[in-house]
């Protein structure tokens, strides 16, 4: 257990993201072996062997292969190395799925790269026995849902949370509170400090500053004379000084959606529609929370043979109603489904508009707007679930749904 703090921040970082995501994509297509278990890299051109290493497996690291080195050098170190080209579109999809899941846990997320983000744990602290327990649960659920691992660093300062997530990997939770920096951070080489690049580390080495502790206790004027303002920044980080907050992305999303990979294939329309109802509830709530309406809805199906199909339709007028999203999603499902067992279902909305934007109705749309009664019902359900959890209230149609539908990939 940790001592109380004004704020607690998590830094969540995917372990060797590009390599892990490429490995999972290959496994889903039936391509063996798992890249994570053999000497493998992502980067460059596999045939021409040029470019640099973007990511490496743990077995590749054992050969001395490092991120950023030329691919040709990596092959000299390990002639049997397996190299795959990067797939940035796929990485973006994996990243989006992860951030959607994390945002569903806590909306105070600041994404800083495709594979890492900060989470302000403080607003959700009452839901968990401790920050460490919450981080362990999140870490384990990410692996269960997505099949890749993350490290989570916990601290009362953003920079220290970042440092903690870089401690021993993979699939681990580490703390680095301000009170722990002397024990856990100061003995580390100065090159491991966040924002201390090779050039800065070399300058510090010439000054006799070899560890983060040396830097923390160094003369600030000397640091500034050699490294200018960056010297002050490094000195502050070495002393755990960082007052910056987690800043969630303010921009409105271009689309809102969720998908779920089923632990057991759905083989009936009833099972599939039960899942679509849950997805509609989640997507509808997120639309209402962001005060937006959707002008287009899309249903996605991935069969157990990995074939994917999708279909979309306009929503006229735009809506955030759970019931409307559910009915349209089921109608699209009926058009798509060929009877093959289903591995994944998704519901996505785009063409978003502000909820108070003027809507042009046609002569035939007089029945279309969602009733005030339905809007109040959706708002009441949102309020109950926000206070007491997503499972605090269920629709009757979901009470007898199969247990495999209880695991949502949000």
FIDO-924205 format. One record per residue (C-alpha): chain; x negated, y negated, z negated. Coordinates in steps of 0.02 Angstrom, whole numbers, plus 32768, in hexadecimal, padded with zeros to 4 digits. Layout:
+-------+------+------+------+
| chain |   xx |   yy |   zz |
+-------+------+------+------+
|     A |    X |    Y |    Z |
...
+-------+------+------+------+
//
This chain:
+-------+------+------+------+
| chain |   xx |   yy |   zz |
+-------+------+------+------+
|     A | 8000 | 8000 | 8000 |
|     A | 7FC6 | 7F4F | 8023 |
|     A | 7FD9 | 7EB5 | 7FB9 |
|     A | 8063 | 7E39 | 7FE7 |
|     A | 8034 | 7DB8 | 806A |
|     A | 8086 | 7D21 | 80B8 |
|     A | 807D | 7D79 | 815F |
|     A | 8045 | 7E1D | 81A9 |
|     A | 8010 | 7E2F | 825E |
|     A | 7FF9 | 7ECD | 82C6 |
|     A | 7F88 | 7ED8 | 835E |
|     A | 7FC0 | 7F69 | 83CC |
|     A | 7F45 | 7FA5 | 8450 |
|     A | 7F5A | 8037 | 84C9 |
|     A | 7EC6 | 80AD | 84C2 |
|     A | 7E6E | 80AD | 856B |
|     A | 7F0F | 8072 | 85BD |
|     A | 7EE7 | 8086 | 8675 |
|     A | 7E9B | 8133 | 865D |
|     A | 7F2B | 816D | 85EE |
|     A | 7FB2 | 812A | 8661 |
|     A | 7F5F | 8174 | 86FC |
|     A | 7F50 | 821C | 86A3 |
|     A | 8009 | 821B | 8675 |
|     A | 803E | 81EC | 8725 |
|     A | 7FDA | 827E | 876C |
|     A | 8021 | 82F8 | 86EC |
|     A | 80D2 | 82C2 | 8716 |
|     A | 80AE | 82EF | 87CA |
|     A | 806A | 8399 | 8795 |
|     A | 7FB4 | 836C | 87B3 |
|     A | 7F3B | 83BF | 873A |
|     A | 7ECF | 83AE | 86D5 |
|     A | 7EF4 | 8321 | 865C |
|     A | 7E76 | 8298 | 8684 |
|     A | 7E68 | 8271 | 85CB |
|     A | 7E1C | 831C | 85A6 |
|     A | 7D92 | 831B | 862A |
|     A | 7D09 | 82A1 | 8660 |
|     A | 7D73 | 8226 | 86C4 |
|     A | 7D7B | 816E | 86F0 |
|     A | 7DF0 | 80F2 | 8742 |
|     A | 7DA1 | 8077 | 87BA |
|     A | 7D52 | 8059 | 8862 |
|     A | 7D6B | 80C2 | 88FE |
|     A | 7D63 | 817D | 88DA |
|     A | 7D25 | 81A5 | 898B |
|     A | 7CA7 | 8118 | 899F |
|     A | 7C7A | 8112 | 88E6 |
|     A | 7C70 | 8055 | 88DD |
|     A | 7CBB | 7FD9 | 8863 |
|     A | 7CB1 | 7FDD | 87A5 |
|     A | 7CF5 | 804C | 871B |
|     A | 7D99 | 8004 | 86DA |
|     A | 7DBC | 808E | 865B |
|     A | 7D6D | 812F | 8621 |
|     A | 7D9F | 81CC | 85C4 |
|     A | 7D4F | 81FE | 851F |
|     A | 7CF1 | 828E | 8574 |
|     A | 7CAD | 8210 | 85F4 |
|     A | 7C75 | 819E | 8567 |
|     A | 7C0C | 8230 | 8524 |
|     A | 7BA3 | 8222 | 85C4 |
|     A | 7B7C | 816C | 859D |
|     A | 7BF9 | 8126 | 861B |
|     A | 7C34 | 8078 | 85EC |
|     A | 7CBF | 8009 | 8628 |
|     A | 7C84 | 7F89 | 86A9 |
|     A | 7BF1 | 7FEA | 86ED |
|     A | 7BE7 | 8015 | 87A7 |
|     A | 7C41 | 80B5 | 87D6 |
|     A | 7BA4 | 80F3 | 882F |
|     A | 7B45 | 80E9 | 878A |
|     A | 7BCF | 814B | 8732 |
|     A | 7BBD | 81D7 | 87B3 |
|     A | 7B01 | 81DB | 8796 |
|     A | 7B22 | 81FA | 86DE |
|     A | 7BA7 | 827E | 8700 |
|     A | 7BA8 | 82C9 | 87B1 |
|     A | 7C48 | 832B | 878B |
|     A | 7CA5 | 828E | 8757 |
|     A | 7D59 | 827E | 8793 |
|     A | 7D84 | 81D0 | 87D4 |
|     A | 7E32 | 818E | 87FB |
|     A | 7E63 | 80E9 | 8849 |
|     A | 7EC4 | 806D | 87DF |
|     A | 7F80 | 805C | 87F8 |
|     A | 7FAA | 7FAF | 87B7 |
|     A | 8063 | 7FB9 | 87E2 |
|     A | 8073 | 8057 | 8779 |
|     A | 800E | 8008 | 86EB |
|     A | 8085 | 7F75 | 86EC |
|     A | 811A | 7FEB | 86DB |
|     A | 80CA | 8047 | 8649 |
|     A | 80A0 | 7FA3 | 85F5 |
|     A | 8152 | 7F64 | 860C |
|     A | 819A | 8002 | 85BE |
|     A | 8128 | 7FF2 | 8527 |
|     A | 814F | 7F3A | 850B |
|     A | 820A | 7F5C | 851B |
|     A | 81FC | 7FE1 | 8495 |
|     A | 8198 | 7F6F | 8420 |
|     A | 820D | 7EDD | 843C |
|     A | 829E | 7F4C | 8409 |
|     A | 8245 | 7F67 | 8362 |
|     A | 8218 | 7EB0 | 8349 |
|     A | 8236 | 7E22 | 83C5 |
|     A | 81A1 | 7DBF | 8383 |
|     A | 8125 | 7E07 | 8401 |
|     A | 8096 | 7DA9 | 8454 |
|     A | 8052 | 7E0B | 84E8 |
|     A | 7F9E | 7DD9 | 850B |
|     A | 7F74 | 7E56 | 8594 |
|     A | 7FC1 | 7EE7 | 85F2 |
|     A | 7F94 | 7F61 | 8567 |
|     A | 7F93 | 7EFD | 84C5 |
|     A | 8000 | 7E8A | 845D |
|     A | 8017 | 7E3D | 83B2 |
|     A | 80B1 | 7E60 | 834A |
|     A | 80E9 | 7DF5 | 82B6 |
|     A | 8115 | 7E7D | 8239 |
|     A | 8152 | 7E03 | 81B4 |
|     A | 8209 | 7DF3 | 81EF |
|     A | 8222 | 7EB1 | 81F0 |
|     A | 81BE | 7ED8 | 8152 |
|     A | 8259 | 7F00 | 80EA |
|     A | 8280 | 7F95 | 815B |
|     A | 81E0 | 7FF3 | 8130 |
|     A | 8187 | 8029 | 8090 |
|     A | 80E3 | 7FD8 | 80C8 |
|     A | 808D | 7F8E | 8161 |
|     A | 8022 | 802A | 816E |
|     A | 80BB | 809B | 816E |
|     A | 8110 | 8031 | 81F2 |
|     A | 8076 | 802F | 8262 |
|     A | 8061 | 80EC | 8252 |
|     A | 8118 | 8106 | 8281 |
|     A | 8109 | 8093 | 8318 |
|     A | 8068 | 80E7 | 834F |
|     A | 80B4 | 8195 | 8341 |
|     A | 8155 | 8164 | 8399 |
|     A | 80F3 | 8118 | 842A |
|     A | 809A | 81BD | 8442 |
|     A | 813B | 8220 | 8433 |
|     A | 8198 | 81B3 | 84AF |
|     A | 8110 | 8184 | 852B |
|     A | 8088 | 820A | 8512 |
|     A | 7FF9 | 818D | 8502 |
|     A | 7FA3 | 814E | 8466 |
|     A | 7F86 | 80A4 | 8419 |
|     A | 7F1E | 805B | 838D |
|     A | 7F72 | 7FE0 | 8318 |
|     A | 7F11 | 7F61 | 82B4 |
|     A | 7F64 | 7F11 | 821C |
|     A | 7F32 | 7E6C | 81CB |
|     A | 7F69 | 7DC5 | 818A |
|     A | 7F08 | 7D6F | 8218 |
|     A | 7F19 | 7D8C | 82D3 |
|     A | 7E5F | 7D98 | 82F5 |
|     A | 7E49 | 7E17 | 826A |
|     A | 7EDB | 7E80 | 82AA |
|     A | 7E84 | 7E81 | 8353 |
|     A | 7DE0 | 7EB7 | 8304 |
|     A | 7E37 | 7F40 | 82A0 |
|     A | 7E87 | 7F8B | 833B |
|     A | 7DD8 | 7F9E | 8386 |
|     A | 7D9C | 8009 | 82F5 |
|     A | 7D8F | 80C7 | 830B |
|     A | 7DFD | 810A | 8398 |
|     A | 7E6F | 8156 | 83D4 |
|     A | 7F1F | 815B | 838B |
|     A | 7EF5 | 810C | 82E3 |
|     A | 7F31 | 8080 | 8270 |
|     A | 7EB1 | 8010 | 8219 |
|     A | 7EC1 | 7F7C | 81A3 |
|     A | 7E4D | 7EE5 | 819B |
|     A | 7E95 | 7E66 | 8124 |
|     A | 7E32 | 7DC9 | 80F9 |
|     A | 7E02 | 7E18 | 8053 |
|     A | 7DB6 | 7EAD | 80B0 |
|     A | 7D42 | 7E54 | 812A |
|     A | 7CA5 | 7E61 | 80BE |
|     A | 7CB8 | 7F1E | 80B0 |
|     A | 7CFE | 7F4B | 815B |
|     A | 7CC7 | 7EC4 | 81D5 |
|     A | 7C28 | 7E6F | 819A |
|     A | 7BB9 | 7F0C | 81AC |
|     A | 7BE8 | 7F1D | 8265 |
|     A | 7B72 | 7EE1 | 82EF |
|     A | 7B97 | 7E2F | 8323 |
|     A | 7BBB | 7E69 | 83D4 |
|     A | 7C59 | 7EBE | 8395 |
|     A | 7CA7 | 7E19 | 835C |
|     A | 7D3A | 7DE0 | 83C3 |
|     A | 7D04 | 7D5E | 8446 |
|     A | 7C4B | 7D81 | 842C |
|     A | 7C0E | 7DB0 | 84DA |
|     A | 7B65 | 7DF1 | 8510 |
|     A | 7B19 | 7D44 | 8528 |
|     A | 7B53 | 7D06 | 847E |
|     A | 7B18 | 7DA5 | 8429 |
|     A | 7A6B | 7D90 | 8478 |
|     A | 7A60 | 7CDB | 843F |
|     A | 7A90 | 7D0F | 838E |
|     A | 7A11 | 7D9E | 8391 |
|     A | 7987 | 7D21 | 83B8 |
|     A | 79BF | 7CBF | 831F |
|     A | 79B0 | 7D5B | 82B4 |
|     A | 7A6C | 7D71 | 82A7 |
|     A | 7A8E | 7E2A | 82C1 |
|     A | 7B2E | 7E50 | 8262 |
|     A | 7BD5 | 7DF9 | 824F |
|     A | 7BA6 | 7DDB | 8199 |
|     A | 7B07 | 7D82 | 81D1 |
|     A | 7B71 | 7D13 | 8241 |
|     A | 7BF1 | 7CEE | 81B8 |
|     A | 7B67 | 7CAF | 8145 |
|     A | 7B01 | 7C55 | 81CA |
|     A | 7AE3 | 7B99 | 81CE |
|     A | 7B73 | 7B50 | 8232 |
|     A | 7B0B | 7ABF | 8276 |
|     A | 7A8B | 7B38 | 82BE |
|     A | 7B15 | 7B9E | 830E |
|     A | 7B63 | 7B04 | 835E |
|     A | 7ABB | 7AC7 | 839E |
|     A | 7AA1 | 7B6A | 83FD |
|     A | 7B54 | 7B9D | 842A |
|     A | 7BB0 | 7AF6 | 8425 |
|     A | 7C69 | 7B04 | 83F3 |
|     A | 7C68 | 7BBF | 8414 |
|     A | 7BEF | 7BD1 | 8383 |
|     A | 7C72 | 7B85 | 830F |
|     A | 7CF8 | 7BFA | 8353 |
|     A | 7C8C | 7C94 | 8336 |
|     A | 7C5E | 7C59 | 8287 |
|     A | 7D17 | 7C43 | 825C |
|     A | 7D42 | 7CF0 | 82A0 |
|     A | 7CB2 | 7D3E | 823F |
|     A | 7CFC | 7CF1 | 81A1 |
|     A | 7DAB | 7D2B | 81CD |
|     A | 7DEA | 7C7B | 81EC |
|     A | 7E7D | 7C7A | 8266 |
|     A | 7F1E | 7C1C | 8246 |
|     A | 7F6F | 7C40 | 82EF |
|     A | 801D | 7C8B | 82F3 |
|     A | 806C | 7D13 | 835B |
|     A | 80BD | 7CB5 | 83EB |
|     A | 8147 | 7D18 | 8442 |
|     A | 815B | 7CFD | 84FD |
|     A | 81D8 | 7C6D | 850F |
|     A | 8201 | 7C86 | 85C6 |
|     A | 82A2 | 7CDE | 85F4 |
|     A | 8290 | 7D8A | 863D |
|     A | 82B2 | 7DA3 | 86F5 |
|     A | 830C | 7E44 | 86CA |
|     A | 8342 | 7EA7 | 8631 |
|     A | 834D | 7F63 | 862D |
|     A | 8328 | 8004 | 85D1 |
|     A | 8308 | 80B7 | 85FF |
|     A | 8300 | 8159 | 859D |
|     A | 82A3 | 81FA | 85BE |
|     A | 830F | 8287 | 857C |
|     A | 82C2 | 830D | 850D |
|     A | 8337 | 838A | 8562 |
|     A | 8378 | 8376 | 8613 |
|     A | 8429 | 8332 | 8626 |
|     A | 848E | 83AB | 868F |
|     A | 853E | 8362 | 8683 |
|     A | 858D | 82BC | 86AD |
|     A | 85C9 | 82B0 | 85F9 |
|     A | 8517 | 82B9 | 85B4 |
|     A | 84D7 | 823E | 8635 |
|     A | 8560 | 81BF | 8613 |
|     A | 8544 | 81CC | 8558 |
|     A | 8490 | 8197 | 8578 |
|     A | 84C8 | 810D | 85EE |
|     A | 853B | 80CB | 8565 |
|     A | 84AA | 80BD | 84EC |
|     A | 8442 | 8067 | 8570 |
|     A | 84D1 | 7FEE | 8594 |
|     A | 84DF | 7FC6 | 84DB |
|     A | 8425 | 7F9E | 84D0 |
|     A | 841C | 7F3A | 8572 |
|     A | 84BD | 7EDD | 854A |
|     A | 847D | 7EAC | 849E |
|     A | 83D9 | 7E6C | 84E6 |
|     A | 8437 | 7E05 | 8567 |
|     A | 84A5 | 7DBA | 84DF |
|     A | 840F | 7D99 | 846D |
|     A | 83BA | 7D3A | 84FB |
|     A | 845D | 7CDE | 8526 |
|     A | 8459 | 7D1E | 85D8 |
|     A | 84D0 | 7D73 | 8651 |
|     A | 84A0 | 7DF5 | 86D3 |
|     A | 84D2 | 7DE2 | 8789 |
|     A | 8497 | 7E8E | 87C1 |
|     A | 848D | 7F3A | 876F |
|     A | 8426 | 7FD1 | 87A4 |
|     A | 8431 | 8087 | 876E |
|     A | 8394 | 80F2 | 877D |
|     A | 8388 | 81B0 | 8778 |
|     A | 82EB | 821C | 8770 |
|     A | 830F | 82D4 | 878A |
|     A | 82B0 | 8362 | 8738 |
|     A | 8256 | 837D | 87DE |
|     A | 8212 | 82CA | 87CA |
|     A | 8277 | 8286 | 885B |
|     A | 82B8 | 81D7 | 8834 |
|     A | 8351 | 817F | 887A |
|     A | 83A5 | 80DB | 8851 |
|     A | 8438 | 8072 | 8889 |
|     A | 8473 | 7FC3 | 885F |
|     A | 850C | 7F55 | 886D |
|     A | 8534 | 7E9E | 884E |
|     A | 8594 | 7E68 | 87B4 |
|     A | 8617 | 7DE7 | 87DF |
|     A | 8624 | 7D83 | 8774 |
|     A | 857E | 7D9B | 8717 |
|     A | 8593 | 7DEE | 866D |
|     A | 8541 | 7E26 | 85CC |
|     A | 85D0 | 7E9A | 859B |
|     A | 859F | 7F48 | 8564 |
|     A | 8640 | 7F92 | 85A9 |
|     A | 862B | 7F43 | 8655 |
|     A | 8575 | 7F79 | 865F |
|     A | 85A6 | 802A | 862C |
|     A | 8634 | 803A | 86AA |
|     A | 85C9 | 7FF9 | 8739 |
|     A | 8536 | 8068 | 8707 |
|     A | 85A5 | 8102 | 8706 |
|     A | 85EE | 80D2 | 87AF |
|     A | 853F | 80C5 | 87F6 |
|     A | 8512 | 816B | 87A4 |
|     A | 85A4 | 81C0 | 87F9 |
|     A | 8565 | 8181 | 88A1 |
|     A | 84B4 | 81BD | 887F |
|     A | 84B9 | 8262 | 8822 |
|     A | 84A4 | 8300 | 888A |
|     A | 84BA | 837B | 87F9 |
|     A | 83FF | 8395 | 87D8 |
|     A | 83D0 | 8396 | 871E |
|     A | 839C | 82E8 | 86E5 |
|     A | 82F9 | 82BF | 868B |
|     A | 8308 | 8201 | 867F |
|     A | 8393 | 817F | 8689 |
|     A | 837D | 80C4 | 8697 |
|     A | 83ED | 802B | 869A |
|     A | 83A6 | 7F85 | 86D3 |
|     A | 83EF | 7ED9 | 86F1 |
|     A | 83AD | 7E49 | 8759 |
|     A | 83E8 | 7DA4 | 87A6 |
|     A | 83F8 | 7D5D | 86F6 |
|     A | 844D | 7CB7 | 86D4 |
|     A | 8468 | 7C52 | 8637 |
|     A | 8509 | 7C81 | 85DD |
|     A | 854B | 7BCF | 85EA |
|     A | 8523 | 7BBD | 86A3 |
|     A | 85BB | 7B91 | 870E |
|     A | 8600 | 7C2B | 8767 |
|     A | 8657 | 7C22 | 880F |
|     A | 86EC | 7C99 | 880E |
|     A | 8746 | 7CD4 | 88A8 |
|     A | 8803 | 7CE5 | 88B8 |
|     A | 87F2 | 7D9E | 8890 |
|     A | 878B | 7D87 | 87F1 |
|     A | 8815 | 7D4B | 877E |
|     A | 880F | 7DF0 | 871C |
|     A | 8752 | 7DFE | 871A |
|     A | 8718 | 7D8F | 868A |
|     A | 86FB | 7DEF | 85E8 |
|     A | 8783 | 7DCC | 8568 |
|     A | 8761 | 7D64 | 84CD |
|     A | 8793 | 7DFC | 8465 |
|     A | 870E | 7E68 | 84BB |
|     A | 868A | 7DE0 | 84A4 |
|     A | 86B0 | 7DD7 | 83E9 |
|     A | 86A7 | 7E94 | 83DC |
|     A | 85FC | 7E98 | 8430 |
|     A | 85BF | 7E0D | 83BD |
|     A | 85FF | 7E68 | 8322 |
|     A | 85A9 | 7F0B | 8355 |
|     A | 8507 | 7EAC | 8378 |
|     A | 850F | 7E5C | 82CC |
|     A | 852C | 7F01 | 8271 |
|     A | 849F | 7F59 | 82CC |
|     A | 8427 | 7EC8 | 82B0 |
|     A | 8447 | 7ECF | 81F4 |
|     A | 8454 | 7F89 | 81D6 |
|     A | 83FC | 7FDC | 826A |
|     A | 842B | 801E | 8316 |
|     A | 8478 | 80BE | 82CF |
|     A | 84E4 | 8064 | 824D |
|     A | 857B | 8067 | 82BF |
|     A | 85A2 | 80DC | 834F |
|     A | 8627 | 80E8 | 83D3 |
|     A | 8699 | 817E | 83BE |
|     A | 8668 | 81BE | 846A |
|     A | 85B5 | 81D4 | 842E |
|     A | 85D7 | 8231 | 838C |
|     A | 85D2 | 82DD | 83DD |
|     A | 854F | 82B6 | 8460 |
|     A | 84BD | 8330 | 846D |
|     A | 842F | 8314 | 83F3 |
|     A | 83AF | 82F9 | 847E |
|     A | 8406 | 8255 | 84A5 |
|     A | 83D8 | 8210 | 83FB |
|     A | 8325 | 81EC | 8433 |
|     A | 8321 | 814C | 8495 |
|     A | 828E | 8111 | 84FB |
|     A | 82A6 | 8055 | 84DC |
+-------+------+------+------+
//
